Amino acid sequence: MNPQPIITLVLAVLLAVVLVAFVYSQNETRKVFASIQQIEQEKTRLNGEWARLQIELSTLVSNSRIEHIAKSELGMKLPEDEQIMVIKR
């Protein structure tokens, strides 16, 4: 009996298994890459939103805005000189 056909068959099956494993790993790599790209886009979007919120926060806490709201909406004003008391220790 000649072992040549058996060796050829085993090698052909082994080659098929290796090729299927290679195609599977390439497909998984593409999936992971697509996922990374999506996460990077989300990161970029969130960084932009963070920068916008930082600017909005600095605008909202500005002293001139707070003073304007205190005067116009709350009717607050600076105290007169006679209303100020200095407390000494």
C-alpha positions in Angstrom: 0.0 0.0 0.0 1.3 3.4 -1.0 1.1 6.1 1.8 1.3 8.9 -0.7 -2.6 9.4 -1.2 -3.1 9.3 2.6 -0.5 11.9 3.2 -1.9 14.1 0.4 -5.4 13.8 1.9 -4.2 14.7 5.4 -2.2 17.7 4.1 -5.3 18.8 2.0 -7.5 18.6 5.1 -4.9 20.4 7.2 -4.6 23.1 4.5 -8.4 23.6 4.4 -8.5 23.9 8.2 -5.7 26.5 8.2 -7.4 28.5 5.5 -10.7 28.5 7.3 -9.0 29.6 10.5 -7.2 32.3 8.6 -10.4 33.6 7.1 -12.1 33.5 10.5 -9.3 35.5 12.1 -9.3 38.1 9.3 -13.1 38.5 9.8 -12.7 38.9 13.5 -9.9 41.4 13.0 -12.2 43.5 10.7 -15.0 43.4 13.3 -12.6 44.6 16.0 -11.3 47.3 13.8 -14.8 48.5 12.9 -15.6 48.6 16.7 -12.5 50.6 17.4 -13.4 53.1 14.7 -16.9 53.5 16.1 -15.5 54.0 19.6 -13.0 56.6 18.3 -15.8 58.5 16.6 -17.8 58.5 19.9 -14.7 59.7 21.7 -14.3 62.6 19.3 -17.9 63.5 19.6 -17.8 63.4 23.4 -14.6 65.5 23.5 -16.4 68.1 21.4 -19.4 68.1 23.6 -17.1 68.4 26.7 -15.4 71.4 25.2 -18.8 73.0 24.4 -20.0 72.3 28.0 -16.8 73.8 29.5 -17.4 77.0 27.5 -21.0 77.1 28.5 -20.1 76.6 32.1 -17.6 79.5 32.0 -20.3 81.7 30.5 -22.9 80.7 33.1 -20.6 81.4 36.1 -19.2 84.7 34.9 -19.4 87.4 37.5 -21.0 89.9 35.1 -23.8 87.5 34.2 -24.5 86.7 37.9 -24.6 90.3 38.8 -26.9 91.1 35.9 -29.4 88.3 37.0 -29.1 89.4 40.6 -30.1 93.0 39.7 -32.6 92.4 36.9 -34.4 89.2 38.0 -34.0 89.2 41.8 -34.0 93.0 42.4 -30.8 92.9 44.3 -28.5 95.9 44.7 -25.3 96.9 46.4 -25.9 98.1 50.0 -25.7 101.7 50.9 -22.7 102.9 52.9 -24.8 103.3 56.1 -26.0 99.7 55.7 -22.5 98.3 55.9 -21.2 97.3 59.3 -17.6 96.5 60.0 -17.1 93.9 62.7 -13.7 94.0 64.5 -12.3 91.2 66.5 
